[in-house]
Amino acid sequence: MRRYAGALAAVALLAAGCSAAAEPAIDGRVQVVATTTFLADLVRQAGADRVDVTSVVPLGGEVHTFDPSPGDAARLAAAELIVANGLGLDDWLTDLAVDAAAAPIVRLGEGFPEETYIAGRGDGAVNPHLWLDPDLAIAYVEHIADALVGVDPAGEAAYREAAADAKTRFAELDRWATERFASLPADARRLVSFHDALPYLARAYDLEIVGVVVSAPGQEPSVGEVADLIDEIRRTAVPAIVTEVQFNDDLARSIAAETGATVVRDLYTDTLGDPPVDTYDGMIRWDVDRLASALGGS
């Protein structure tokens, strides 16, 4: 079992004003606002029955290019804790929250040892998609539990127990995923992804990302970049191009038609979906099953 959570730095709370001074909700639950649906689910898993959590980006939404509304600012202003990923993924939320809210902000992707991070596509950029490695998601949940204790000390025992339960589930999820990929032939562990969302999952399970269709969401590749990617797919015999539910897959299908690769159109990386993809655990199981099948696993 790969292990990172024990080395995670102390909770990185960026407070704008009196962080714990927000009035509790009538039912006594801690009011939490998270950037995305998968982060909201991790908050639920760490929060037991002591939190109410909502997501700013709706189900199926695109976090990289999301444009928050005045209503979102009002939700942040009423929160007792704000949960983001950080690392450039959702800076629009933390920028808005500093102006709109007095609650502490926890950025779950920040504070890991430097060697944990994988470089992103851009000068000095860090890839922010750590949560797609279940072992790193354990650290996310522990980080959330620490933040919840900070705003609701009376709930510490409940938060620690819930985080420990999540740790057990995610460790089992990691073992299952390792076994699911174990049947892949060595020469079939290559894929192309729509955007650069999968390097932590790939590192965890010994896959190779040969390339991406777009360098960043919202940025169309040039004709030359598409031609280069087609050449690389042919050269390395990539069996699958994977896209995500929140993106149009027309370009991926065009590239597949030129190369003979299979297109997997329905991965979930930055958002949850309908059952069985309505929890973090369900999202990982869905993605691993889809990837392993597309790459030739039994």
VEXFI-250724 format. One line per field, with one value per residue (C-alpha): x, y, z. Coordinates in nm, 2 decimals, padded with zeros to 4 digits. Layout:
# VEXFI-250724
x = X_...
y = Y_...
z = Z_...
//
This chain:
# VEXFI-250724
x = 00.00_00.14_00.12_00.12_-00.13_00.10_00.34_00.08_00.15_-00.08_-00.41_-00.36_-00.64_-00.65_-00.89_-01.04_-01.17_-01.29_-01.29_-01.49_-01.73_-02.01_-02.34_-02.43_-02.73_-03.05_-03.01_-02.66_-02.49_-02.17_-02.24_-01.98_-01.94_-01.71_-01.60_-01.71_-01.94_-01.66_-01.51_-01.86_-01.88_-01.55_-01.67_-01.98_-01.76_-01.55_-01.83_-02.05_-02.39_-02.26_-02.23_-02.45_-02.24_-02.32_-02.11_-02.07_-02.00_-02.31_-02.32_-02.16_-02.01_-01.66_-01.45_-01.16_-01.37_-01.66_-01.80_-01.95_-02.26_-02.36_-02.57_-02.25_-02.10_-02.40_-02.36_-02.00_-02.09_-02.31_-02.06_-01.87_-01.60_-01.50_-01.33_-01.13_-00.87_-00.62_-00.32_-00.49_-00.79_-01.04_-00.87_-01.18_-01.36_-01.09_-01.06_-01.43_-01.44_-01.18_-01.41_-01.74_-01.68_-01.54_-01.51_-01.18_-01.07_-00.90_-00.71_-00.69_-00.43_-00.17_00.08_00.19_00.56_00.72_00.79_00.42_00.34_00.35_00.43_00.14_00.14_00.29_00.59_00.60_00.25_00.16_-00.10_-00.39_-00.58_-00.43_-00.77_-00.78_-00.52_-00.73_-00.42_-00.40_-00.77_-00.72_-00.51_-00.79_-01.03_-00.79_-00.73_-01.11_-01.15_-00.88_-01.05_-01.39_-01.24_-01.11_-01.46_-01.65_-01.43_-01.72_-01.74_-01.38_-01.45_-01.71_-01.49_-01.19_-01.40_-01.56_-01.21_-01.08_-01.37_-01.31_-00.94_-01.03_-01.27_-01.02_-00.74_-00.96_-01.05_-00.68_-00.62_-00.92_-00.79_-00.44_-00.59_-00.82_-00.53_-00.30_-00.43_-00.33_-00.05_00.26_00.23_-00.13_-00.09_-00.08_-00.36_-00.44_-00.67_-00.88_-00.71_-00.43_-00.65_-00.51_-00.13_-00.18_-00.41_-00.16_00.13_-00.06_-00.14_00.15_-00.01_00.14_-00.03_00.11_-00.06_-00.37_-00.62_-00.63_-00.35_-00.62_-01.00_-01.13_-00.81_-00.85_-00.53_-00.38_-00.39_-00.02_-00.08_-00.35_-00.14_00.15_-00.08_-00.22_00.14_00.23_-00.08_00.01_00.37_00.30_-00.01_-00.22_-00.54_-00.77_-00.85_-01.05_-01.27_-01.48_-01.85_-01.83_-01.65_-01.75_-01.59_-01.60_-01.23_-01.14_-01.37_-01.21_-00.86_-00.98_-01.11_-00.76_-00.58_-00.80_-00.80_-01.11_-01.28_-01.40_-01.65_-01.77_-01.50_-01.57_-01.27_-01.38_-01.74_-01.97_-02.28_-02.59_-02.57_-02.35_-02.11_-02.27_-01.99_-01.61_-01.58_-01.83_-01.64_-01.31_-01.46_-01.64_-01.32_-01.10_-01.34_-01.38_-01.01_-00.91_-01.17_-01.07_-00.70_-00.77_-00.79_-00.99
y = 00.00_00.33_00.58_00.96_01.08_01.04_01.29_01.55_01.89_02.05_02.18_02.48_02.71_03.05_03.26_03.59_03.73_03.55_03.19_03.00_03.28_03.19_03.11_02.74_02.62_02.56_02.19_02.23_02.08_02.25_02.43_02.34_02.45_02.25_02.33_02.01_01.71_01.47_01.70_01.74_01.36_01.34_01.60_01.38_01.08_01.26_01.45_01.16_01.32_01.65_01.84_01.98_02.02_02.16_02.18_02.51_02.33_02.12_01.75_01.71_02.06_02.16_02.29_02.42_02.68_02.73_03.08_03.14_03.35_03.61_03.33_03.13_03.42_03.42_03.05_03.10_03.39_03.16_02.88_02.78_02.59_02.61_02.31_02.35_02.15_02.43_02.39_02.61_02.38_02.60_02.93_03.11_02.98_03.07_03.42_03.46_03.33_03.57_03.85_03.70_03.48_03.48_03.10_02.92_02.77_02.43_02.35_01.97_01.93_02.15_02.06_01.72_01.64_01.78_01.44_01.35_01.60_01.54_01.83_01.98_02.11_02.45_02.63_02.56_02.40_02.12_01.87_01.91_01.58_01.39_01.25_01.00_00.80_00.65_00.65_01.03_01.05_00.91_01.22_01.44_01.29_01.32_01.68_01.74_01.58_01.81_02.12_02.01_01.96_02.32_02.46_02.20_02.07_01.90_01.66_01.55_01.19_01.15_01.31_01.09_00.77_00.87_00.94_00.61_00.43_00.61_00.52_00.15_00.17_00.36_00.12_-00.17_00.03_00.07_-00.30_-00.38_-00.14_-00.29_-00.64_-00.51_-00.38_-00.67_-00.87_-00.60_-00.71_-00.50_-00.37_-00.26_-00.02_00.29_00.54_00.89_01.11_01.40_01.64_01.59_01.44_01.09_01.10_01.02_00.72_00.61_00.63_00.44_00.15_00.14_00.29_00.53_00.84_00.88_01.21_01.43_01.56_01.91_02.07_02.23_02.24_02.51_02.52_02.36_02.20_02.31_02.10_02.02_01.91_01.68_01.53_01.48_01.30_01.07_00.98_00.90_00.69_00.49_00.46_00.33_00.13_00.30_00.09_00.35_00.72_00.82_01.12_01.25_01.30_01.68_01.72_01.70_01.38_01.47_01.53_01.22_01.02_01.17_01.08_00.73_00.69_00.78_00.54_00.25_00.32_00.26_00.56_00.54_00.82_00.82_00.85_01.06_01.26_01.61_01.54_01.27_01.14_00.94_00.60_00.41_00.70_00.92_00.87_00.90_00.52_00.46_00.71_00.52_00.18_00.30_00.45_00.16_-00.09_00.12_00.16_-00.19_-00.33_-00.09_-00.18_-00.55_-00.66_-00.96
z = 00.00_-00.11_00.17_00.17_00.42_00.73_00.57_00.49_00.63_00.89_00.76_00.53_00.64_00.48_00.70_00.59_00.91_01.22_01.08_01.34_01.42_01.18_01.34_01.34_01.14_01.32_01.32_01.45_01.15_01.02_00.69_00.43_00.07_-00.16_-00.51_-00.68_-00.63_-00.56_-00.29_-00.14_-00.12_00.06_00.31_00.37_00.43_00.68_00.84_00.95_01.03_01.16_00.83_00.55_00.24_-00.11_-00.42_-00.62_-00.95_-01.03_-01.12_-01.46_-01.45_-01.56_-01.27_-01.47_-01.66_-01.42_-01.39_-01.04_-01.00_-00.73_-00.58_-00.53_-00.34_-00.11_-00.04_00.04_00.27_00.47_00.50_00.81_00.61_00.24_00.08_-00.24_-00.42_-00.49_-00.72_-00.98_-01.03_-00.86_-00.77_-00.89_-00.58_-00.33_-00.49_-00.46_-00.11_00.02_-00.09_00.01_00.31_00.66_00.68_00.67_00.34_00.32_00.00_00.00_-00.28_-00.11_00.16_00.03_00.02_-00.30_-00.44_-00.44_-00.72_-01.09_-01.32_-01.51_-01.87_-01.84_-01.69_-01.32_-01.32_-01.09_-01.20_-00.95_-00.99_-00.69_-00.58_-00.86_-00.66_-00.37_-00.15_-00.19_-00.14_00.21_00.29_00.15_00.40_00.69_00.59_00.58_00.93_01.07_00.92_01.06_01.40_01.37_01.33_01.54_01.82_01.99_01.69_01.69_01.79_01.52_01.25_01.34_01.34_01.00_00.85_00.98_00.82_00.49_00.51_00.54_00.24_00.02_00.11_-00.01_-00.32_-00.39_-00.35_-00.58_-00.85_-00.83_-00.89_-01.17_-01.36_-01.29_-01.59_-01.84_-02.08_-02.05_-02.40_-02.35_-02.06_-02.28_-02.33_-02.44_-02.22_-02.33_-02.08_-01.83_-01.55_-01.51_-01.43_-01.06_-01.14_-01.41_-01.16_-00.90_-01.14_-01.38_-01.68_-01.94_-02.06_-02.42_-02.48_-02.43_-02.68_-02.54_-02.33_-02.11_-02.10_-02.33_-02.54_-02.88_-03.02_-03.35_-03.66_-03.61_-03.26_-03.36_-03.64_-03.40_-03.15_-03.43_-03.53_-03.17_-03.12_-03.43_-03.34_-02.98_-03.07_-02.81_-02.77_-02.61_-02.60_-02.29_-02.26_-01.97_-01.94_-01.91_-02.25_-02.61_-02.76_-03.13_-03.16_-02.97_-03.21_-03.51_-03.38_-03.31_-03.66_-03.79_-03.56_-03.48_-03.11_-02.90_-02.75_-02.39_-02.37_-02.01_-01.75_-01.44_-01.31_-01.19_-01.13_-00.99_-01.18_-01.13_-00.95_-00.94_-00.99_-00.72_-00.47_-00.48_-00.43_-00.72_-00.94_-00.90_-00.95_-01.27_-01.41_-01.33_-01.48_-01.80_-01.84_-01.76_-02.01_-02.28_-02.24_-02.26_-01.90_-01.80
//
